[in-house]
Amino acid sequence: MTISVVIADDQALVRAGFRMILEAREDLAVVGEAGDGDQALRVVAQTRPDVVLMDVRMPGTDGVTATARLTAAADVPKVIILTTYDLEETLYAALRAGASGFLLKDVRPGDLVEAIRVVARGDALIAPSMTRRLLDRFVATDVAPVVPGGRLDELTEREREVLVLLARGSSNAEIAARLVVTEATVKTHVSAVLRKLGVRDRVKAVVLAYDLGLVRPRPAP
């Protein structure tokens, strides 16, 4: 199966470099390019790609705003935000906008290709250098009191435990060890959490847990 990709970046040289990397892979096809956020919206509407590589800082509509508009529409493509700037605020804004991935532009070609495959499968991916900082800043390990009501009430006690451990950045293997269950059982619980919360991937579940008060944000240093 071929994964179709749109590249949105205001620098033609960057777009050309990404196109060369992606078109060297048999399972990836670049179906369109855009030099700003508004053009990206038009190209996506015309080509209906599986994945969009979206720069943050572009003329007119920026990448985060364009991502929010894309993910609010029907037949949503997966969006990977690419940026030069290693900022938690940009990362969090991108995730809230509905991005499924966040990478720095110095990403290695092989990692970029794998990121596209990962988000196309429905998973999420964040640059390793940003993952711990995101968790440290926005989803601390302390569990906050939750007022009954809302989507969290649909979770079982075990599913809520799994969500808290996800918010702590635990892998499936780590969750399984902590709860003394198999990884297959953890995957089942994670799938149930995503379905009941109405989110597409683990990262969005963590962001929602923060928004709903299940975990506390840690104050900035």
C-alpha positions as CSV (number, residue, x, y, z in Angstrom):
1,M,0.0,0.0,0.0
2,T,1.4,3.4,-1.0
3,I,1.2,6.3,1.5
4,S,0.4,9.6,-0.2
5,V,2.1,12.7,1.3
6,V,1.8,16.5,0.9
7,I,4.7,18.7,1.9
8,A,4.0,22.1,3.2
9,D,7.0,24.4,3.8
10,D,7.7,28.0,2.7
11,Q,11.3,27.0,1.5
12,A,11.4,25.4,-1.9
13,L,14.8,23.9,-1.1
14,V,13.4,22.1,2.0
15,R,10.4,20.8,0.0
16,A,12.7,19.5,-2.7
17,G,14.9,17.7,-0.2
18,F,12.0,16.1,1.5
19,R,10.6,15.0,-1.9
20,M,13.9,13.4,-2.8
21,I,14.0,11.4,0.5
22,L,10.4,10.3,0.3
23,E,10.2,9.4,-3.4
24,A,13.3,7.1,-3.0
25,R,10.9,4.8,-1.0
26,E,8.5,2.5,-2.9
27,D,5.7,2.8,-0.4
28,L,5.7,6.6,-0.3
29,A,4.4,9.1,-2.9
30,V,4.5,12.9,-2.8
31,V,1.2,14.0,-4.3
32,G,1.5,17.8,-3.7
33,E,3.4,20.7,-2.3
34,A,2.5,24.0,-0.6
35,G,4.4,27.1,0.3
36,D,2.1,28.4,3.0
37,G,-0.8,27.3,5.2
38,D,-3.6,28.5,3.0
39,Q,-2.1,26.7,0.0
40,A,-1.6,23.6,2.1
41,L,-5.4,23.6,2.8
42,R,-6.2,23.8,-0.9
43,V,-3.7,21.2,-1.9
44,V,-4.9,18.8,0.7
45,A,-8.5,19.3,-0.4
46,Q,-7.5,18.5,-3.9
47,T,-5.2,15.5,-3.3
48,R,-6.6,14.0,-0.1
49,P,-3.3,12.6,1.1
50,D,-2.7,10.1,3.9
51,V,-0.1,12.3,5.6
52,V,0.9,16.0,5.6
53,L,4.3,17.2,6.5
54,M,3.6,20.7,7.9
55,D,6.1,23.4,8.7
56,V,5.2,25.7,11.6
57,R,6.3,29.1,10.5
58,M,4.9,30.0,7.1
59,P,3.5,33.2,5.5
60,G,-0.2,33.8,6.1
61,T,-1.8,30.9,7.9
62,D,0.8,29.2,10.1
63,G,1.2,25.4,10.3
64,V,-0.5,25.0,13.7
65,T,-3.6,26.9,12.5
66,A,-3.7,25.0,9.2
67,T,-3.4,21.7,11.2
68,A,-6.4,22.6,13.4
69,R,-8.4,23.4,10.3
70,L,-7.4,20.2,8.6
71,T,-8.2,18.0,11.6
72,A,-11.6,19.6,12.2
73,A,-12.8,18.6,8.7
74,A,-14.1,15.2,7.5
75,D,-11.7,12.6,6.0
76,V,-8.8,13.9,8.2
77,P,-5.2,13.3,7.0
78,K,-2.5,12.6,9.6
79,V,-0.3,15.6,10.2
80,I,3.4,15.7,11.2
81,I,4.6,19.0,12.3
82,L,8.2,19.8,11.3
83,T,10.0,22.7,12.9
84,T,13.4,24.2,13.5
85,Y,12.4,25.4,16.9
86,D,12.7,23.1,19.9
87,L,9.9,24.7,21.9
88,E,7.4,23.0,24.3
89,E,4.8,25.6,23.6
90,T,4.9,24.9,19.9
91,L,4.7,21.2,20.5
92,Y,1.8,21.4,22.8
93,A,-0.1,23.8,20.5
94,A,0.5,21.3,17.6
95,L,-0.8,18.4,19.6
96,R,-3.9,20.3,20.7
97,A,-4.5,21.2,17.0
98,G,-4.6,17.5,16.2
99,A,-1.1,16.7,14.9
100,S,-0.1,13.1,15.1
101,G,3.6,13.8,15.0
102,F,6.2,16.4,15.9
103,L,9.7,16.3,14.5
104,L,12.6,18.7,14.3
105,K,13.9,19.5,10.8
106,D,17.3,18.0,11.6
107,V,15.6,14.6,11.7
108,R,17.5,11.9,9.9
109,P,16.0,10.7,6.5
110,G,15.3,7.2,7.8
111,D,13.6,8.5,10.9
112,L,11.4,10.9,8.8
113,V,10.4,8.0,6.6
114,E,9.6,5.8,9.6
115,A,7.6,8.6,11.2
116,I,5.4,8.9,8.2
117,R,4.7,5.2,8.3
118,V,4.0,5.3,12.0
119,V,1.4,8.0,11.8
120,A,-0.2,6.5,8.7
121,R,-0.8,3.4,10.7
122,G,-2.7,5.5,13.2
123,D,0.0,5.9,15.9
124,A,1.6,9.1,17.1
125,L,5.3,10.1,17.2
126,I,7.2,12.9,18.9
127,A,10.9,13.8,18.5
128,P,12.8,11.9,21.2
129,S,14.4,15.1,22.4
130,M,10.9,16.6,23.1
131,T,9.1,13.6,24.6
132,R,10.5,13.9,28.1
133,R,10.3,17.6,28.2
134,L,6.6,17.4,27.2
135,L,5.9,14.9,29.9
136,D,7.9,16.9,32.5
137,R,6.2,20.2,31.7
138,F,2.6,19.2,31.0
139,V,1.8,15.9,32.4
140,A,3.4,15.3,35.8
141,T,3.2,12.0,37.6
142,D,0.9,13.3,40.3
143,V,-2.8,12.3,39.8
144,A,-5.2,15.2,40.4
145,P,-8.7,14.8,41.8
146,V,-11.3,14.4,39.1
147,V,-14.8,15.7,39.4
148,P,-17.3,13.0,38.3
149,G,-18.7,13.6,34.8
150,G,-17.5,13.7,31.3
151,R,-15.7,11.1,29.2
152,L,-13.5,9.9,32.0
153,D,-16.6,8.3,33.7
154,E,-16.8,5.9,30.8
155,L,-13.4,4.4,31.8
156,T,-13.1,1.4,34.1
157,E,-10.8,1.7,37.1
158,R,-8.1,-0.3,35.3
159,E,-8.5,1.7,32.1
160,R,-8.0,4.9,34.2
161,E,-4.8,3.4,35.7
162,V,-3.6,2.7,32.2
163,L,-4.3,6.3,31.1
164,V,-2.4,7.7,34.1
165,L,0.6,5.5,33.2
166,L,0.4,6.6,29.6
167,A,0.5,10.2,30.9
168,R,3.7,9.3,32.7
169,G,5.3,8.3,29.5
170,S,5.2,4.5,30.2
171,S,5.5,2.1,27.3
172,N,3.2,-0.9,26.9
173,A,5.9,-3.2,28.4
174,E,6.3,-0.8,31.4
175,I,2.6,-0.6,32.0
176,A,2.3,-4.4,31.8
177,A,5.1,-4.8,34.4
178,R,3.5,-2.2,36.7
179,L,0.1,-3.8,36.5
180,V,1.3,-7.4,36.4
181,V,-0.5,-8.2,33.2
182,T,0.5,-9.1,29.6
183,E,1.4,-6.6,26.9
184,A,-1.6,-8.0,24.9
185,T,-3.9,-7.0,27.8
186,V,-2.4,-3.6,28.0
187,K,-3.0,-3.1,24.2
188,T,-6.6,-4.1,24.8
189,H,-6.9,-1.5,27.6
190,V,-5.2,1.2,25.5
191,S,-7.6,0.6,22.6
192,A,-10.5,0.8,24.9
193,V,-9.2,4.1,26.4
194,L,-8.8,5.6,23.0
195,R,-12.2,4.5,21.8
196,K,-14.0,5.7,25.0
197,L,-12.2,9.0,25.0
198,G,-12.8,9.5,21.3
199,V,-9.2,10.1,20.4
200,R,-7.0,8.7,17.7
201,D,-3.8,8.0,19.4
202,R,-1.8,7.8,22.7
203,V,-0.5,11.4,22.5
204,K,-4.0,12.8,22.2
205,A,-5.2,10.7,25.1
206,V,-2.4,12.2,27.3
207,V,-3.3,15.7,26.2
208,L,-7.0,15.0,27.0
209,A,-6.1,13.5,30.4
210,Y,-4.3,16.8,31.1
211,D,-7.3,18.9,29.9
212,L,-9.8,16.9,31.9
213,G,-7.7,17.2,35.1
214,L,-6.7,13.6,35.5
215,V,-3.0,14.7,35.7
216,R,-1.6,18.0,36.8
217,P,0.7,20.2,34.8
218,R,4.1,20.8,36.4
219,P,5.0,24.5,36.8
220,A,7.6,25.8,34.4
221,P,11.1,26.1,35.9
